């Protein structure tokens, strides 16, 4: 029963993420007015706002004008529900669950907006920089030890996140400058958030997953002719996906690093 409730909660959060993805880039309120069809403007009834089930019942179309509802709406709701179930199985209903769920919801919102608009908003990354760095010292209290610098656990965690974020930021800034806007500055600011959030060595694993998956998809799209080399690829989607994987693996990554060092990920 608890699992069902967690799944429903995740789907509801996913529904809110869709509201954020639709309204925040347009500068609209996240609270008012009531959700409505983007095509005909008809406000949605309570039955049409039930996550996942309403999309399936309506067969992905507005009940009033029959215009298709983006598949992204269903995908985000299902993905959030599944991620919340995964966190619950890992951590139960605990402080770790709450913190990681909020972080994953943020990353899903980033991915949804970037997928739709090829845009990573400063209004999301700038507050996230502050929150992620403020949280950095408290990761050991959640069971994720970062004592890699010979300092006290909380100070070590803070220094770890600070250096990880700045290091990732500088590397990606260099890539953005060298590629002459081949990488967007939104991606550069996003990796600063990810470094502060994940710390070392998890940031390395997450960025590796994001870069490799993004590269494979980009090459595939170019090779099949679905995208040209000058077309924009929403790289933030892959960075966010790599970070979500890193958050799931955070405990394992920390433990493996402490036992085997960085070579533990290479062998």
N, C-alpha and C positions, 0 to 999 in steps of 0.2 A: 504494500500500500504506500509506503514511504517512497519507493522508487517511482510509482505512478505519479505521486504528487510532485516529485522532483522533475520528472519528465514534463508534466504540465506547466510547472514553473519555468522551466527552460524554454518551452514553446512560447509562453507568454512574454518572456524577456526577448525572445527572437522577434515577436510581433512588434515590440517597442523599438528594437534595433531597426526594423524596416521603416518605422515612423521617422527615426533619426536620419536614416539614409535618404528618405524622400524629402524631408523638410529642412534639415540643417543646412545643406548646400544652397537652398533658396532663401535662407535667412528668415524662415517662418517659425512660429512658436511650436514647441513640441507638445503643448497642452491643448490649445484651441486653434482653429475650430475642430469639430468632430471629424474623424476620418471620412473621406468621401472618395468616390471614383474620380480618378484623374481625368478621365475622358468626358463624362457627362456631368460631373459635379454632384451627383446624388449622394447624400450622406448615407453611410453604411449602417444597417441595423445591428443590434446586438448579436443576432445569429450570424451575421456576415463577418463579425469580428472574432469569432472563435478560431484560435490558431490551428493551422494544419487542416482541421476538419472542414472549415468553411471553404477553403480553397478547393479541396477535393469535391465537396458537395456542389460547388458552383462550376466545377470542371475548368477552373482557371479563367473564368470569364465573368464580367460584371453582369449581375442579374437584370440590370435595367437597360444597358445599351449593348451588351454582348461583346464589348471590347476586351481583348485578352489582358489578364493580370500577369505582370512579369513573373517568370518562374523563380526569379531571385527571392520573391516573397516566401514561397514554400520552402526553398532551399535553406534560407536563413533560419526559419522557424524549426525545421527538422534538425539542422546542424547544431543549433543552440541546445535543443532538447537532448540530443545524443551526447554532447559535450558535458552537459550538467549531470547526466547519468554516469558518465565516465568519471567525473570528479567525485560524485557521491560514492561510487564503488571504491575509489582510491582512498578517500579521506573521511567518508561519512559526513554527517552534518556538523562541521567543525569550523574553526577559524580559518583553516587552510582552504576549506571548500568556499567560504564566502569571498576571501581575497582572490583566489584563482578564478572564481566564477565572474567576478567584476572585471578582472583583467581580460579574460577571454571574451566577455561581452563587448568590451571596448575594442578589442582587436577585430572582432567580427564586424562591428560598425565601420571601422576603418576600411576593411576589405570590401564591404558592400558598397560604400561610397566610391572607392577607387575603381571597383569593377564597373559601376554605372557611369561614372563621370571622369575617370582618370584624374582624380583630384584627392589630395590628402589635406584636410583643412587645418590651418593654424589654430582655429578655435578649439580643435580637439587635441592636437599635439602639444601646444604650449601648456595648457593645464595639466596634461598627463606627465610632462617633464617634471613639474613641481611635485605632483603626487607620488610618482615613482621614486624620485630621489628622497622624498620625506619618508617613504616606506622602507628605504634601503636598509636602515639600521635594525629593522624589526623582523627581517626574514629568519634570523636564528630562533626567535620566539615561536615561529611557526614550524620549526623543525628542519629548516634548511640552513645548515651550518656553512659559513663562508670564511673560516679562519685560515686564510692563505697568506697573511702578511705579518704574522707574528704579533698581531695586536689582539686586544680583547675582542670577543666575538662580535659584539654590536658595531664597534668601530671598524673591524675588519670587513664586515658586511657593507658598511657605508662606503669605505674606500674602494672596495671591490666594484660596487655598482658605479661609483663616480668614474673610476678609471675605465671600466668596460664601456660606459656610455660615451665618454669623450674619445676613446680609442676608435670605436665603431663609427662615430660621427666624422672623425678626421679621415679615416680610410674612405668612407663613402663620399665625403666632400671632394677628396682627391679624384675619385672615379668620376664624379659629376663634372668637375672642371676639365679633366682630361678627355671625357667623351663629348664635351661641348653640348651639354643638355641631353645626351643620350640617356642619362638618368635624371629624374626630376628632383628638385630640391625638397619636395614633400617627402620623398623616400629617405633623403639624408636626415631630415628632422625626425622621421619615424625611427630610424635606427638608434638615435640618441635616446629616445624613450625606451626602446627595447633593451639597450645596454643597461640603463638604470634599473629596469624591471628585472632582467634575468641575471645579470652579473656574469662573472667568469667562473667556469668555462661554458656555462649554458648558452651564452650569447654566441660563442663560436659554433656550437652545434646548430643553433637555430638559424643563424645567418647562412651556414653551409646548406641546410635544408632549403631555405628560401631561395638562395642564389641558384642552386642546382635545379630545383623544380621549375623556377622561372625560366632558366636557360633552356631546359628541355622543351617546355611548352612553346617558347618563342621560336626556337629552331624548327620545331614541328609545324608551327603555323606558317613560317616562311617557306619551308620546304614544300608544303602542300598548296601554297598560293593563297591561303585564307587571309594572310596578312602580308603587307609589303615591309621592307626593311625600314621605311620611314614612318610606318604606322606605330602608334603608341601602344605599348603593352603595359597593363596596370600592374607594375611590379610590386606595389604595396600589398596586393592580394597575396603574393607568395611570401613576402616578408612576414606578414601577419600570420599566415599559415605555419611558417617555420617557427614563429614565436609561440603559437598555440601548442605545437608539438613539444617545444622546449619546456613549456610550463607543465605539461603532462609528465615529462621525463625529468623534471628538476631534481627530485630526490635521487633518482638513479644516477643522473649525471654527476651530482655532487659526491655521492658515495664512490662511484667509479674513479673519479679524479683523485679523491683522497687516498684510495687504495693503490692506484697504478700511475697517477700523474697523467699528463696530456698524452703520453704514448699509449695509454689505455684506450683512447679513441682511435688510434691509428693502427693498432695491431689486430 
